[in-house]
Amino acid sequence: MRKVIHSNFELDLSSKKITDISENPIFSDKFSTKYSYPIEIDLEDDLDIAFGFISFYNSSDPLTLIDVTYVHNDVLSPAVLEVEEIQGKKMQITISWGFEEFPSWNKKLSELPLDKFEVANIYTHAAGIISQTYPAVNYNFPQIHTDKIDTDDEIWFAFEKILNNFKDGAFLENYVDTLEDITYNKNIMQPLPYLLHVLKKGFEDGGYNLEGSFTTHPLVQKICMYTDATYHTTFEQESYTIMQMSEDATISLREIVGTFTIPPTFSWQQPQIITNPTQRVATYTSLTTIIAPGKYRIIGKITLYSLRFLPSSIKIKYRDTIIHSQTIGLFNSRINGIKFEKNIDIVFETLSDLEPNEITIISEQYPTEEKVIFDININPIRLHDMSGEAIPTVLNPNQIDLTRAVPDITFGDFVTTLKNWFNLNLDYDSNNAYLNFTQDDIDLARLKDFNSFEIMEPVRKLQKGNSYVLKFQDVNSKEYSFVPVYHSFDTISNSGYVVNEKTTEIQINGYPLPLAFRNGIQTAHAFEESNDKLQFVIYDGLTSGINIAKDPTQLLLPSVHENFWKKFFNRRINSQPFTWSFLADSFEILGLNIKDKLSCYSNIHLIKTISKTEIEPEIFEVEIETEAEI
């Protein structure tokens, strides 16, 4: 029985001649291992609706990739149905299934259930675990040189360009000198999760317990993951600029109650007596809400123009309290609009409560066409918490949240990168996933007697001309580069090699952070601002009492090739591919696994692909491709 099951439709494929292909992932750079050749089906009306009216030329959002359940040989597999071609009422579809349809495969690492909890104090917490390693702890705090902070920026002048900076037995802390009103931001605390913690959580999220030789390897257990994350919290020391122009004034005509004597201009004139005169008054008002509590300086200049019958004035209030005021009282003046410039320099502290921190500036003066009336800045001196205590502008939160400390990649990309780095093979059963080094799987694979399926003249090829290149993806750096490894029949080289159409290139989306010596510390250097690739650090506890990263040579490609790829490449180059076809009933091939080793043609074969086409009920035409080591 073959069918595709979806919540909105069901396809019976029992009458279709379907070819299923299984690929052995040890011969690929991906884990997707099973798919079908295109299958032609009739696009009935109900199916057309389920696919978002896919037959319509102007359909805006047809469904072409659909998660389904594929039933084949009485096995139910999560799968993806893909529409590849439509002509009239005929549709070509393919079905793929395998580990790339694993439940967590498309989740971002930040969406996995990684460690997340509060701690009493991040500095003392980190100091308590840096002497340990995985599996005793799931993350750690090695020192990391970083170039991403500009120490010319005022808030970072005290930063030494080291994450998790540890001196004299303690992590450096950020603090405020309240006597000098200077903030010292000396450190950024960022946990680095251990690779195996993230890996196991990804499989647990999909319902699998992870086992295998990769999980127990001593080198792998020391690997931490760095990413260019903003793990700290920065409290912006925001300055506020207040500009009031002449056109911002509210003009009113006031009656001034009283009798005013205006002195004469010349000695022979009589004084002028004016009762209840009217006066044109310009009122300027500015309201600024300060977001962060703290200590601030109000500094700048206010221009005042005198009035004849009122004092010109300026008032600055914090909430309802006047913190500064000035007046110009030229009463009984013969003229309006004498210009005065007043410098302002006031220091004040906000209150520690939930009320808004509002600064109001009000000025009454003679109307003018002069452009600038207020030119004021409110500048932070230091910031406070809600209790009124001075706090640094860079805060290392008392929290472990590993979802903020992982690369911005999917779990599937993560596992695939590990596969291509360490030559891994992945398998699983109902409850467990097994991630092994490929060579271990080859050595331990079940040997199946396949002599009865031999034919007289299989197709054989030779591949001594094949070659392989292991390389990290290019990095954006003039300071660092990572050598690749070229492996052919008679050459292993890091440079000067020539690739051709028979060269297989294995690219790895990541690299180990190199060591650099700065500020008296040799540790890992995060030289590239990137959060979309794997950046590994080896750390397994203190070295001479210091939390420094270890030499990453074992993660560089020459060592990786020697330990995890060399034997495999030699086997492939020195092997013969065999291809042949035969007929078999379902019972005969029921137990055939793509990862079995086959004993046939007087040799031991690894299976590359198996193609099965059901030509009659329970009768299959099988094409098999293998590699036999010479």
C-alpha positions as a printed Julia matrix, in Angstrom:
630×3 Matrix{Float64}:
   0.0     0.0     0.0
   1.23    3.46   -0.91
  -0.53    6.68   -0.09
   0.07   10.29    0.92
  -1.95   11.58    3.87
  -2.62   15.25    4.62
  -5.27   16.88    6.78
  -6.93   18.31    3.65
  -6.47   15.45    1.19
  -5.33   11.87    0.66
  -3.61   10.45   -2.42
  -3.82    6.73   -3.17
  -0.63    5.84   -5.05
  -1.1     2.07   -5.04
  -1.66    1.95   -8.8
   1.33    4.14   -9.62
   4.67    2.82  -10.79
   6.85    4.62   -8.27
  10.61    4.57   -7.98
  11.94    5.23   -4.47
  15.6     6.21   -4.15
  17.62    5.91   -0.97
  21.05    7.54   -0.77
  23.7     6.72    1.77
  24.49   10.07    3.46
  28.14    9.13    3.99
  28.58    9.85    0.27
  26.8    13.21    0.46
  27.15   16.53    2.25
  23.49   16.37    3.32
  21.34   14.12    5.46
  18.3    13.92    3.18
  18.53   10.36    1.94
  15.21    9.23    0.44
  13.07   10.55   -2.38
  10.93    9.43   -5.31
  11.17   10.03   -9.0
   8.39   12.34  -10.28
   4.92   10.81  -10.04
   2.12   11.92  -12.35
  -1.29   12.38  -10.73
  -4.64   13.76  -11.86
  -5.45   17.2   -10.49
  -9.04   16.67   -9.37
 -11.13   19.66   -8.25
 -10.92   18.85   -4.53
  -7.15   18.45   -4.83
  -6.89   21.73   -6.74
  -8.64   23.49   -3.86
  -6.35   21.83   -1.29
  -3.32   23.07   -3.26
  -4.57   26.66   -3.26
  -6.13   26.59   -6.75
  -2.79   25.67   -8.21
  -4.25   25.13  -11.71
  -5.2    28.81  -11.99
  -2.64   30.89  -13.86
  -3.18   33.83  -11.52
  -3.21   31.88   -8.26
  -1.43   34.16   -5.78
  -0.3    31.63   -3.2
  -0.4    28.03   -4.43
   0.98   25.28   -2.21
   3.98   23.61   -3.83
   5.8    22.26   -0.75
   3.56   20.44    1.71
   4.32   18.47    4.86
   2.6    15.09    4.58
   2.74   11.52    5.86
   4.02    9.0     3.33
   2.75    5.44    3.75
   4.88    2.84    1.99
   5.52   -0.81    2.75
   3.29   -0.39    5.82
   5.68    2.27    7.18
   4.5     5.79    8.02
   7.15    8.48    7.44
   7.0    12.27    7.82
   7.66   13.57    4.32
   7.52   16.57    2.01
   5.4    16.52   -1.15
   6.71   18.89   -3.82
   4.81   19.93   -6.94
   7.32   20.15   -9.78
   5.21   20.53  -12.93
   1.62   21.21  -14.02
   0.08   20.82  -17.46
  -3.66   21.15  -17.63
  -5.11   18.66  -15.16
  -1.9    16.63  -14.85
   0.61   17.28  -12.08
   4.11   15.91  -11.45
   4.99   15.48   -7.77
   7.95   14.1    -5.85
   8.08   12.83   -2.28
  11.14   13.12   -0.05
  11.67   11.85    3.45
  14.56   11.37    5.8
  16.31   13.37    8.51
  15.79   16.76    6.88
  12.14   16.3     7.77
  13.14   15.76   11.41
  10.86   17.89   13.67
  13.56   20.3    14.88
  15.49   20.49   11.61
  14.18   23.9    10.54
  14.13   25.48   14.0
  16.63   28.22   14.74
  19.11   27.31   17.48
  17.63   30.17   19.5
  14.28   28.36   19.46
  15.64   25.25   21.16
  15.04   24.63   24.9
  18.53   25.71   25.96
  19.48   26.72   29.51
  17.72   29.87   30.69
  17.55   30.93   34.34
  18.37   33.72   36.78
  21.49   33.81   38.96
  22.18   35.9    42.05
  25.29   37.53   40.58
  26.69   36.84   37.12
  30.29   37.53   38.16
  30.34   35.13   41.11
  28.32   32.55   39.17
  30.84   32.58   36.33
  33.76   32.4    38.75
  32.22   29.27   40.24
  32.11   27.29   36.98
  35.21   28.31   34.98
  37.26   25.54   36.57
  34.83   22.92   35.2
  34.0    21.51   31.78
  31.27   19.57   29.98
  29.28   17.55   31.03
  29.56   19.02   34.54
  28.46   22.37   33.05
  26.57   23.21   29.85
  28.36   26.52   29.18
  31.41   28.43   30.3
  33.1    31.83   30.33
  36.48   31.71   28.56
  38.15   35.02   27.77
  37.65   36.12   24.17
  39.49   38.95   22.43
  37.0    41.08   20.5
  37.27   43.92   18.0
  33.58   44.79   17.85
  33.71   47.47   20.57
  34.98   50.94   19.68
  36.92   52.11   22.73
  36.96   55.64   21.33
  33.29   55.73   22.26
  33.0    57.56   25.59
  31.15   54.77   27.39
  33.79   52.17   26.43
  37.01   54.01   27.33
  37.75   51.53   30.16
  37.01   48.39   28.13
  40.06   46.23   27.38
  38.52   44.48   24.34
  38.19   41.17   26.19
  34.94   39.36   26.88
  34.77   37.56   30.24
  37.81   39.51   31.46
  39.26   37.76   34.51
  42.13   39.14   36.62
  43.58   38.36   40.02
  41.06   35.61   40.67
  37.9    37.56   39.81
  35.95   38.83   36.85
  36.23   42.57   36.26
  33.0    44.36   37.12
  31.46   47.48   35.65
  30.95   50.26   38.2
  30.38   53.99   38.76
  32.75   56.25   40.72
  30.13   58.51   42.32
  32.73   60.96   43.66
  34.16   61.65   40.22
  30.94   60.79   38.34
  32.84   58.45   36.01
  31.42   55.16   34.73
  33.91   52.34   34.16
  32.57   49.71   31.73
  35.37   47.18   31.94
  33.78   43.88   31.01
  31.16   42.07   28.96
  30.05   38.72   30.36
  28.91   36.27   27.67
  28.44   32.54   28.27
  29.61   30.16   25.56
  27.41   27.05   25.35
  29.12   23.72   24.92
  28.49   22.2    21.5
  27.11   18.96   22.91
  24.57   20.76   25.09
  23.08   22.52   22.06
  23.26   19.37   19.94
  21.53   17.15   22.48
  18.83   19.74   23.18
  18.06   19.89   19.47
  17.5    16.15   19.27
  15.58   16.11   22.56
  13.29   18.78   21.13
  12.51   16.37   18.3
  11.85   13.5    20.69
  15.2    11.71   20.43
  17.97   10.89   22.86
  21.35   11.49   21.22
  24.06    8.86   21.43
  27.06    7.86   19.35
  30.83    8.07   19.14
  30.77   11.81   18.37
  29.15   12.57   21.74
  31.86   10.78   23.72
  34.93   12.04   21.86
  37.27   13.91   24.28
  37.91   16.76   21.83
  34.24   17.3    21.08
  33.4    17.53   24.78
  35.72   20.54   25.09
  34.2    22.57   22.26
  32.32   25.76   23.14
  30.35   27.82   20.63
  30.97   31.55   20.24
  28.8    33.92   18.26
  28.8    37.65   17.73
  25.86   38.35   20.02
  24.86   41.43   21.99
  24.49   39.57   25.26
  24.94   42.6    27.52
  22.44   45.39   28.07
  23.42   48.96   27.25
  21.62   51.82   28.93
  21.86   54.63   26.46
  23.13   57.83   28.05
  20.74   59.85   25.98
  21.27   63.58   25.66
  18.32   65.85   25.0
  18.53   68.96   22.84
  16.01   71.75   23.37
  15.73   74.37   20.64
  13.08   77.1    20.73
  12.89   79.55   17.85
  11.14   82.91   17.74
   8.32   81.43   15.69
   7.64   78.91   18.49
   6.27   81.64   20.76
   2.68   82.06   21.85
   1.92   85.78   21.55
  -0.61   87.42   23.87
  -1.72   90.98   24.62
  -1.9    91.63   28.35
  -3.3    94.48   30.36
  -0.84   95.44   33.07
  -2.69   96.8    36.13
  -0.94   99.78   37.66
   0.42  103.23   37.05
   3.84  103.56   35.47
   6.05  106.6    35.17
   8.18  106.67   32.07
  11.24  108.89   32.45
  11.76  111.54   29.77
  14.19  111.13   26.98
  15.47  114.7    27.31
  15.81  116.92   30.39
  13.39  119.5    29.1
  10.64  116.86   28.71
   8.11  115.87   31.37
   7.83  112.24   32.64
   5.06  110.22   31.02
   2.38  108.7    33.27
   0.75  105.5    31.96
  -2.1   103.67   33.72
  -3.03  100.04   33.01
  -0.99   99.75   29.81
  -1.17   96.78   27.44
   1.91   94.74   26.66
   2.62   92.17   23.89
   4.22   89.11   25.54
   5.89   86.11   23.88
   5.69   82.9    25.93
   8.04   79.99   25.15
   7.38   76.59   26.7
   9.38   73.37   26.41
   8.58   70.01   28.04
  11.2    67.22   27.99
  10.71   63.78   29.54
  13.92   62.09   30.66
  13.68   58.36   30.13
  16.51   57.01   32.28
  16.77   58.13   35.91
  20.11   59.55   36.96
  22.22   62.64   37.43
  22.07   65.23   34.64
  23.52   68.61   33.64
  21.39   71.26   31.94
  23.73   73.48   29.98
  23.35   76.03   27.23
  22.12   79.53   26.47
  18.78   81.34   26.66
  18.17   84.69   24.98
  15.83   87.14   26.74
  14.28   90.32   25.33
  13.11   92.86   27.87
   9.53   94.04   28.35
   8.52   97.63   29.27
   6.03   96.9    32.02
   6.88   93.32   33.1
  10.08   91.53   34.0
  11.29   89.1    31.31
  11.78   85.73   32.96
  13.07   82.21   32.6
  12.06   79.29   34.84
  13.35   75.72   34.72
  11.36   73.14   36.66
  11.97   69.49   37.46
   8.45   68.18   37.81
   6.8    70.92   39.92
   9.98   72.18   41.6
  11.77   75.26   40.26
  15.46   74.4    39.97
  16.51   77.61   38.22
  15.01   81.05   37.54
  16.18   84.41   36.22
  14.44   87.75   35.55
  15.27   91.0    33.82
  13.32   93.85   35.44
  13.64   96.96   33.25
  10.38   98.51   34.47
   9.22  101.8    33.08
  11.64  101.52   30.2
  11.07  103.77   27.27
  11.62  100.87   24.81
  10.95   97.11   24.48
  13.26   94.34   23.32
  16.67   94.94   24.84
  18.58   91.69   24.24
  20.22   89.69   27.06
  21.97   86.3    26.77
  21.97   84.08   29.83
  24.23   81.04   30.24
  22.68   78.04   31.97
  24.62   75.36   33.88
  22.57   73.32   36.36
  23.19   69.85   37.83
  20.27   67.86   39.23
  19.31   64.28   40.08
  16.02   62.61   39.27
  13.88   61.05   41.98
  13.6    57.28   42.28
   9.91   56.61   41.82
   7.5    55.81   39.04
   6.57   59.41   38.21
   7.75   60.83   34.87
  10.97   62.82   35.02
   9.86   66.0    33.28
  11.9    69.14   32.7
   9.82   72.21   31.88
  11.36   75.46   30.63
   9.12   78.56   30.5
  10.15   82.02   29.38
   8.13   85.24   29.08
   9.7    88.07   27.08
   9.2    90.56   24.34
   8.33   89.11   20.92
  11.15   89.16   18.43
  12.11   87.86   15.05
  15.51   86.77   16.33
  15.89   83.08   15.42
  17.2    81.15   18.46
  15.68   81.68   21.91
  16.55   78.4    23.71
  19.71   76.43   22.87
  19.86   73.93   25.72
  21.28   70.42   26.18
  20.41   68.01   28.98
  23.39   65.67   29.28
  23.65   62.56   31.48
  26.38   62.43   34.08
  25.48   59.01   35.44
  22.49   56.68   35.48
  20.53   55.31   38.43
  18.44   52.23   39.01
  14.94   52.47   40.43
  16.29   52.55   43.98
  18.47   55.55   43.2
  21.77   53.67   43.15
  24.29   54.61   40.48
  24.63   51.94   37.79
  27.06   51.48   34.89
  25.81   52.1    31.39
  26.77   48.57   30.36
  24.96   45.99   32.45
  25.82   42.3    32.54
  22.44   40.78   33.46
  22.24   38.25   36.28
  20.86   35.68   33.91
  21.97   32.7    31.85
  20.13   32.64   28.53
  21.9    30.46   26.0
  19.27   31.17   23.35
  20.92   34.6    23.05
  24.41   33.11   22.72
  24.06   30.81   19.7
  24.5    31.47   15.97
  21.56   32.57   13.87
  21.28   29.28   11.97
  18.85   26.37   11.93
  19.4    23.15   13.8
  19.59   21.34   10.46
  22.36   23.66    9.24
  24.15   23.15   12.56
  24.14   19.35   12.31
  25.03   19.42    8.61
  28.04   21.65    9.31
  29.2    19.22   11.99
  28.81   16.36    9.5
  31.0    18.09    6.93
  33.57   19.15    9.54
  34.01   15.84   11.34
  32.8    13.32    8.71
  29.73   12.2    10.64
  26.92    9.78    9.96
  23.46   10.07   11.49
  20.98    7.3    12.12
  18.0     6.9    14.38
  15.37    4.51   15.63
  12.13    5.15   17.46
  13.71    6.82   20.5
  17.4     7.37   19.83
  19.52    9.29   17.35
  23.06    8.07   16.72
  25.72   10.5    15.56
  28.9     8.59   14.79
  32.12    9.2    12.97
  31.62    7.71    9.51
  34.61    5.42    9.78
  33.17    3.95   12.99
  29.88    3.26   11.22
  31.67    1.62    8.29
  33.64   -0.62   10.62
  30.56   -1.58   12.64
  28.03   -1.87    9.81
  26.18   -5.17    9.46
  27.63   -7.42    6.75
  24.91   -8.9     4.56
  25.44  -11.85    2.2
  24.35  -10.53   -1.2
  25.84  -13.16   -3.48
  22.42  -14.4    -4.57
  21.66  -11.02   -6.16
  24.77  -10.91   -8.35
  24.37  -10.66  -12.11
  26.85  -11.73  -14.75
  28.23   -8.38  -15.87
  27.7    -5.45  -13.52
  28.86   -2.01  -14.6
  32.16   -1.12  -12.96
  33.98    2.18  -12.85
  37.39    3.28  -11.61
  37.9     6.47   -9.64
  41.58    6.84   -8.88
  41.35   10.19  -10.66
  38.92   11.49   -8.06
  40.07   14.06   -5.53
  38.65   15.92   -2.54
  39.06   19.35   -1.0
  38.21   20.16    2.61
  37.89   23.89    3.23
  36.32   26.42    5.55
  34.18   29.05    3.9
  36.09   32.24    3.19
  36.46   34.67    6.09
  36.5    38.45    6.01
  39.96   39.03    7.44
  43.37   40.28    6.35
  44.89   38.93    9.54
  43.79   35.3     9.41
  43.3    32.59    6.82
  42.67   28.86    7.15
  44.48   26.37    4.95
  42.4    23.78    3.07
  43.35   20.15    2.5
  43.51   18.62   -0.97
  43.52   14.81   -1.13
  44.08   12.8    -4.31
  45.44    9.34   -5.15
  49.06   10.39   -4.66
  48.89   13.85   -3.04
  47.86   15.48    0.19
  48.46   19.21   -0.04
  47.44   22.54    1.47
  48.35   24.74   -1.5
  49.34   24.67   -5.15
  46.83   21.99   -6.1
  44.58   22.0    -9.17
  40.92   21.02   -9.04
  38.9    19.59  -11.93
  35.49   18.08  -12.64
  36.46   15.02  -10.59
  37.18   17.08   -7.47
  34.58   17.03   -4.7
  34.71   20.14   -2.55
  33.43   19.92    1.02
  32.8    23.4     2.42
  32.39   23.95    6.14
  30.36   26.9     7.4
  32.53   27.69   10.38
  36.04   27.73   11.82
  37.83   27.62   15.19
  38.73   30.98   16.67
  42.51   31.48   16.44
  44.57   32.43   19.47
  45.92   35.97   19.81
  48.18   37.58   22.41
  46.86   40.94   23.62
  46.94   42.81   26.92
  49.12   40.06   28.36
  46.55   37.33   27.6
  46.7    34.66   24.9
  43.23   33.42   24.18
  40.7    33.04   21.36
  40.23   36.02   19.06
  36.78   36.78   17.65
  38.12   38.61   14.62
  34.98   38.54   12.49
  31.59   40.07   13.28
  29.43   37.15   12.22
  26.49   35.32   13.74
  25.61   32.98   10.86
  28.41   30.42   11.12
  29.94   28.12   13.72
  32.88   29.59   15.63
  34.45   27.08   18.0
  36.56   27.57   21.11
  38.27   24.77   23.01
  37.83   25.24   26.75
  37.99   22.64   29.5
  38.77   24.65   32.61
  41.44   26.96   33.97
  45.01   27.11   32.71
  47.39   28.31   35.43
  44.4    29.81   37.18
  43.18   31.75   34.11
  40.12   31.14   31.94
  41.86   31.11   28.57
  40.97   29.15   25.45
  43.11   26.21   24.4
  45.08   25.74   21.2
  42.54   25.03   18.4
  44.97   23.07   16.19
  42.92   19.88   16.53
  39.96   21.68   14.93
  41.95   22.97   11.96
  41.59   21.07    8.72
  45.03   19.41    8.57
  44.32   17.69   11.91
  40.65   17.1    11.08
  41.65   15.49    7.79
  44.22   13.26    9.44
  41.89   12.1    12.21
  38.47   11.94   10.56
  38.74   12.03    6.74
  42.02   10.57    5.48
  41.11    6.9     5.77
  37.68    7.54    4.25
  39.08    9.48    1.27
  41.65    6.76    0.62
  38.92    4.15    0.69
  36.81    6.07   -1.81
  39.67    6.81   -4.21
  40.81    3.19   -4.12
  37.36    1.69   -4.56
  35.38    0.51   -7.58
  31.77    1.6    -8.03
  29.46   -1.26   -9.07
  25.99   -0.78  -10.57
  23.53   -3.57  -11.36
  19.81   -4.32  -11.44
  17.76   -7.33  -10.41
  14.22   -8.39   -9.57
  13.2    -9.25   -6.02
  10.04   -9.68   -4.04
   9.33   -7.41   -1.1
  10.26  -10.08    1.43
  13.74  -10.53   -0.06
  14.65   -6.85    0.2
  12.63   -5.99    3.28
  15.68   -6.03    5.54
  18.04   -4.27    3.13
  19.38   -1.1     4.75
  21.23    1.63    2.88
  23.97    1.5     5.53
  24.57   -2.25    5.29
  27.81   -3.66    3.95
  27.31   -6.25    1.23
  29.35   -9.35    0.58
  29.28   -9.98   -3.17
  31.53  -10.12   -6.23
  34.31  -11.44   -3.96
  34.54   -8.19   -2.04
  32.96   -6.03    0.65
  30.73   -3.25   -0.71
  29.32   -0.06    0.74
  25.92    0.87   -0.67
  25.69    4.31   -2.32
  22.11    4.24   -3.64
  19.18    1.86   -3.84
  16.4     2.5    -6.39
  13.27    0.39   -6.05
  10.38    0.35   -8.53
   7.31   -1.75   -7.77
   6.5    -3.21  -11.2
   3.88   -5.64   -9.88
   2.29   -6.0    -6.46
   5.12   -6.96   -4.08
   7.59   -7.37   -6.98
  10.38   -4.79   -7.31
  12.97   -3.9    -9.89
  16.0    -2.92   -7.85
  18.99   -0.94   -9.07
  21.87   -0.77   -6.63
  25.08    1.23   -6.72
  27.94    0.27   -4.43
  31.6     0.96   -3.81
  33.99   -1.94   -3.27
  37.44   -1.27   -1.87
  40.11   -2.74   -4.13
